Amino acid sequence: MIILGIILLVLGFIFGIPILWTLGIIIAVIGAILAILGATGRAVGGRAHYY
């Protein structure tokens, strides 16, 4: 999810599409939160790891 968020951020910046920029930020933040929770050993939604 983090990589997808970064790709959307870059595409939004290159093409000047604000909705891609916003979605990229949201997806990257959610991916980072899930990665941190998974790294601490805390299962989120029944899964310990999110890739």
Order of alpha helices (4+ residues) and beta strands (2+ residues): alpha-alpha
